Amino acid sequence: MTSEIFLENSFIFQVLWDSNNSKTYTYGATINIIENLIHYRNPMMAQAVKIHTWYSETSFSEFRFSPTLPLLKGGHRYALYSKYQAYPENSIFIQVDFYDIYGTKIDSIINQNRTIFFNFPEEATNYQISLVNSSNEKIIFEQLLIFESDTENTTYYFDTNNKLVLPTAYRTNHEHQKVTFNDYRNQLVTLPFNIASQHIIAIGDPFLNFCQIENILENNDYQSLANINQFIHSLDTNIIFVGQHIFDSALAILISSQITGSKIEIKRTFETALKSSKLLSRKSENQLLDMLVQKNSQ
């Protein structure tokens, strides 16, 4: 199985466990949310039962919850990446079912791999993704990622080993002084366009969101930035971290605070945008802004 998923577009769909979903199998189950991870335990569950299902189309009068999967395009190639811990290992299957306009299932994929590639059928109008039990006792679920995938001739690829999105051009050019990051809005992870001409390397961590930033600031726990920090330490020194939006600016501040000698360049309206967004608590906002002041004074 390849360790690289090449992105057709500069965005990724992030799919979380939708807690309001009434299609979770709850009989005999214990479900806890710990640090934004879903801990699901049901050792007595029968084989081949669907633990949880996500939908791209629902009837609110029937289901009482809204769909959480993005709409996909017929005939296009996609990759689905699953991030979870299963106990015992290899005790979870991922099932993807495709339906036509009449609600008839026209195709299905069942796979144990963390990465699944598929072509969305031309005649399909909606689909479902399920976690399926295979002698599972416990699962700690983080999220699913959906990429529109292509060949190597793309701007970005997702490295499944390092869990980071990196520019394809990085392989042939390591001389980057400026580093920027992905943006995050409503579970859509977006990456900047046309950065090669600006000699900026963009790093995307699709598993980071504002909840993780809040946790970092509240608990001084930088473990969720470990993958990015490890990669950055392989680059040249004297890095300038660049932010163009709220999320990537927040990451620039947090990561530059851990890298001695680094500098930052973020949007001038960052403070106003951060406060008006209300994406972080007031305490975390002030901590982040204090870090910005300290960095600019160095």
C-alpha positions as CSV (number, residue, x, y, z in Angstrom):
1,M,0.0,0.0,0.0
2,T,1.4,3.4,-1.0
3,S,2.4,5.8,1.7
4,E,1.5,8.8,-0.4
5,I,-1.9,10.2,-1.5
6,F,-1.6,12.9,-4.2
7,L,-4.1,15.7,-4.0
8,E,-6.1,16.7,-7.1
9,N,-7.2,19.9,-5.2
10,S,-5.7,22.0,-2.4
11,F,-8.3,21.0,0.1
12,I,-9.2,18.0,2.3
13,F,-12.5,17.0,3.9
14,Q,-12.3,16.2,7.6
15,V,-15.0,13.9,8.9
16,L,-15.6,13.7,12.6
17,W,-17.7,11.4,14.7
18,D,-21.1,13.1,14.6
19,S,-22.4,12.6,18.1
20,N,-26.0,13.5,17.2
21,N,-26.1,10.6,14.7
22,S,-28.8,8.2,15.8
23,K,-27.3,5.4,13.7
24,T,-24.5,4.7,16.1
25,Y,-24.9,1.2,17.5
26,T,-25.4,2.0,21.2
27,Y,-26.9,-1.3,22.6
28,G,-24.4,-2.5,25.2
29,A,-21.9,0.2,24.3
30,T,-19.9,2.6,26.4
31,I,-19.1,5.8,24.6
32,N,-16.9,8.5,26.1
33,I,-15.3,11.7,24.6
34,I,-11.8,12.2,26.0
35,E,-9.7,15.1,24.6
36,N,-11.9,15.2,21.5
37,L,-11.3,11.5,20.8
38,I,-14.3,9.0,20.7
39,H,-13.7,6.0,23.0
40,Y,-16.2,3.3,21.9
41,R,-16.3,0.0,23.8
42,N,-18.7,-2.9,23.1
43,P,-17.0,-6.3,23.6
44,M,-20.3,-8.2,23.3
45,M,-21.2,-6.8,19.9
46,A,-21.9,-9.3,17.1
47,Q,-19.7,-9.7,14.1
48,A,-20.3,-7.5,11.0
49,V,-22.5,-5.0,12.9
50,K,-22.0,-1.4,11.8
51,I,-20.6,0.6,14.8
52,H,-21.2,4.0,13.3
53,T,-22.3,5.2,9.9
54,W,-21.8,8.6,8.2
55,Y,-24.2,9.8,5.4
56,S,-23.9,12.2,2.5
57,E,-27.7,12.5,2.2
58,T,-30.4,12.2,4.9
59,S,-34.1,12.9,5.3
60,F,-34.4,15.0,8.5
61,S,-38.0,13.8,9.1
62,E,-36.7,10.2,9.1
63,F,-33.2,10.4,10.6
64,R,-33.4,13.6,12.7
65,F,-29.9,14.6,11.9
66,S,-28.1,16.3,9.0
67,P,-25.6,14.6,6.6
68,T,-22.0,15.0,7.5
69,L,-20.2,13.6,4.4
70,P,-19.2,15.9,1.5
71,L,-20.8,15.6,-1.9
72,L,-18.5,13.8,-4.4
73,K,-18.3,14.0,-8.2
74,G,-19.2,11.1,-10.4
75,G,-16.3,9.5,-12.2
76,H,-13.7,11.2,-10.0
77,R,-11.1,9.3,-8.0
78,Y,-10.9,9.7,-4.2
79,A,-8.9,8.4,-1.3
80,L,-10.3,7.8,2.2
81,Y,-7.9,7.8,5.1
82,S,-9.0,6.6,8.6
83,K,-7.3,7.5,11.8
84,Y,-8.2,5.4,14.8
85,Q,-6.8,2.8,17.3
86,A,-8.5,-0.6,17.3
87,Y,-8.2,-3.2,20.1
88,P,-7.3,-5.8,19.1
89,E,-5.6,-4.6,15.9
90,N,-7.3,-5.3,12.6
91,S,-10.7,-5.7,14.2
92,I,-12.4,-2.9,12.2
93,F,-13.5,-2.8,8.6
94,I,-14.3,0.4,6.7
95,Q,-17.3,0.0,4.4
96,V,-18.3,2.4,1.7
97,D,-21.7,2.0,0.1
98,F,-22.8,3.8,-3.1
99,Y,-26.5,4.5,-3.9
100,D,-28.4,5.8,-7.0
101,I,-31.2,8.4,-7.1
102,Y,-33.7,5.7,-6.2
103,G,-31.9,4.6,-3.1
104,T,-30.7,1.3,-4.6
105,K,-27.2,0.2,-3.6
106,I,-25.1,0.0,-6.7
107,D,-21.7,-0.8,-5.3
108,S,-19.8,-1.4,-2.1
109,I,-16.2,-1.4,-0.8
110,I,-15.2,-3.3,2.4
111,N,-11.6,-3.0,3.4
112,Q,-9.3,-3.2,6.5
113,N,-6.7,-0.8,5.1
114,R,-6.4,2.7,6.6
115,T,-6.2,4.1,3.1
116,I,-8.9,3.2,0.5
117,F,-8.9,4.4,-3.1
118,F,-12.1,4.4,-5.1
119,N,-13.8,5.9,-8.1
120,F,-17.2,7.5,-7.3
121,P,-19.7,5.8,-9.7
122,E,-21.2,7.9,-12.4
123,E,-24.7,6.8,-11.5
124,A,-24.3,7.3,-7.8
125,T,-26.0,10.3,-6.1
126,N,-25.0,9.6,-2.5
127,Y,-22.9,7.3,-0.3
128,Q,-22.4,6.1,3.2
129,I,-19.2,5.2,5.2
130,S,-19.4,2.8,8.1
131,L,-17.1,1.4,10.8
132,V,-17.8,-2.4,10.9
133,N,-17.1,-4.7,13.8
134,S,-14.7,-7.6,13.3
135,S,-14.2,-9.0,16.8
136,N,-13.5,-5.4,18.1
137,E,-13.5,-4.8,21.8
138,K,-12.6,-1.1,21.8
139,I,-11.9,1.7,19.3
140,I,-10.5,5.1,19.9
141,F,-11.6,7.2,16.9
142,E,-10.1,10.5,15.7
143,Q,-11.4,11.2,12.2
144,L,-11.7,10.3,8.6
145,L,-10.1,12.3,5.7
146,I,-11.4,12.4,2.2
147,F,-9.1,13.5,-0.6
148,E,-9.8,13.9,-4.3
149,S,-6.8,12.1,-5.5
150,D,-4.7,12.1,-8.7
151,T,-1.3,11.1,-10.0
152,E,2.1,12.6,-9.0
153,N,1.6,15.7,-11.1
154,T,0.0,17.7,-8.4
155,T,0.9,20.4,-5.9
156,Y,0.5,18.5,-2.7
157,Y,0.6,15.0,-1.4
158,F,-0.4,13.5,2.0
159,D,2.3,11.5,3.6
160,T,0.5,8.7,5.5
161,N,3.7,7.9,7.5
162,N,4.3,11.4,8.8
163,K,0.6,12.3,8.8
164,L,1.4,15.6,7.0
165,V,0.5,17.2,3.7
166,L,3.6,18.4,1.9
167,P,4.3,20.1,-1.4
168,T,5.4,17.7,-4.1
169,A,8.1,20.3,-5.2
170,Y,9.7,19.9,-1.7
171,R,11.3,16.7,-2.9
172,T,13.5,18.5,-5.4
173,N,14.0,21.9,-3.6
174,H,14.9,22.0,0.1
175,E,15.9,25.6,0.2
176,H,13.0,27.3,1.9
177,Q,13.2,30.1,4.4
178,K,9.5,30.8,4.8
179,V,7.0,28.2,6.1
180,T,3.3,28.5,6.1
181,F,0.5,26.1,7.2
182,N,-3.0,25.0,6.2
183,D,-6.2,26.9,7.1
184,Y,-9.2,25.2,8.8
185,R,-12.9,26.2,8.5
186,N,-15.9,24.0,9.1
187,Q,-14.0,20.7,8.8
188,L,-12.5,21.8,5.5
189,V,-8.7,21.8,5.5
190,T,-7.3,24.2,2.8
191,L,-3.8,24.7,1.5
192,P,-2.4,27.9,-0.2
193,F,-2.1,28.2,-4.0
194,N,0.9,29.3,-6.0
195,I,3.5,29.1,-3.2
196,A,6.3,27.7,-5.2
197,S,7.1,31.0,-6.9
198,Q,7.3,32.7,-3.5
199,H,9.8,30.1,-2.1
200,I,7.5,29.2,0.7
201,I,6.9,25.7,1.9
202,A,3.4,24.9,3.1
203,I,2.8,22.2,5.7
204,G,-0.6,20.8,6.3
205,D,-1.7,18.8,9.4
206,P,-5.3,17.8,8.7
207,F,-5.7,16.4,12.2
208,L,-5.3,19.8,13.8
209,N,-8.2,22.1,14.5
210,F,-9.2,24.8,17.0
211,C,-9.9,22.2,19.7
212,Q,-6.3,21.1,19.5
213,I,-5.1,24.7,19.7
214,E,-7.3,25.3,22.7
215,N,-5.8,22.2,24.4
216,I,-2.2,23.3,23.7
217,L,-2.8,26.7,25.2
218,E,-4.9,25.4,28.2
219,N,-2.6,22.6,29.1
220,N,0.8,23.7,27.6
221,D,0.7,20.3,25.8
222,Y,2.5,20.6,22.4
223,Q,2.4,16.9,21.6
224,S,-0.2,17.4,18.9
225,L,2.4,19.6,17.1
226,A,5.1,16.9,17.2
227,N,4.8,15.9,13.6
228,I,5.1,19.5,12.3
229,N,8.0,20.3,14.7
230,Q,9.9,17.2,13.7
231,F,9.6,18.1,10.0
232,I,10.5,21.7,10.6
233,H,13.7,20.7,12.4
234,S,14.8,19.0,9.1
235,L,14.7,22.4,7.3
236,D,17.2,25.2,7.4
237,T,17.5,27.5,10.4
238,N,16.3,31.1,10.6
239,I,12.8,30.3,9.4
240,I,10.1,32.8,9.0
241,F,6.6,31.5,9.8
242,V,3.9,33.0,7.6
243,G,0.2,33.2,8.4
244,Q,-2.5,34.6,6.0
245,H,-5.6,33.5,7.9
246,I,-6.6,33.0,11.6
247,F,-5.8,29.3,11.8
248,D,-2.4,29.3,10.0
249,S,-1.5,32.5,11.9
250,A,-2.2,30.8,15.2
251,L,-0.1,27.8,14.2
252,A,2.7,30.2,13.1
253,I,2.7,31.8,16.6
254,L,2.6,28.5,18.5
255,I,5.3,26.8,16.4
256,S,7.6,29.7,16.2
257,S,7.5,29.9,20.0
258,Q,9.1,26.5,20.0
259,I,11.8,27.3,17.4
260,T,14.7,29.4,18.6
261,G,15.7,32.2,16.3
262,S,12.5,32.0,14.1
263,K,10.4,34.9,13.1
264,I,6.8,35.4,12.1
265,E,4.8,37.3,9.5
266,I,1.0,37.2,10.0
267,K,-2.0,39.2,8.9
268,R,-2.2,42.6,10.4
269,T,-5.8,42.2,11.4
270,F,-5.1,38.9,13.2
271,E,-6.0,40.2,16.7
272,T,-9.3,41.6,15.5
273,A,-10.1,38.6,13.4
274,L,-9.3,36.2,16.3
275,K,-11.5,38.0,18.8
276,S,-14.4,38.4,16.5
277,S,-14.3,34.7,15.4
278,K,-14.8,33.4,19.0
279,L,-13.1,30.2,18.0
280,L,-11.0,30.1,21.2
281,S,-11.8,31.0,24.8
282,R,-10.9,34.5,25.9
283,K,-8.1,33.1,28.1
284,S,-6.6,31.2,25.1
285,E,-7.0,34.3,22.9
286,N,-5.0,36.4,25.4
287,Q,-2.3,33.7,25.7
288,L,-1.8,33.6,22.0
289,L,-1.7,37.4,21.7
290,D,0.9,37.5,24.5
291,M,3.0,35.0,22.7
292,L,2.8,37.2,19.6
293,V,3.9,40.2,21.5
294,Q,6.8,38.4,23.0
295,K,7.9,37.0,19.6
296,N,7.8,40.4,18.0
297,S,9.8,41.9,20.8
298,Q,12.7,39.5,20.3
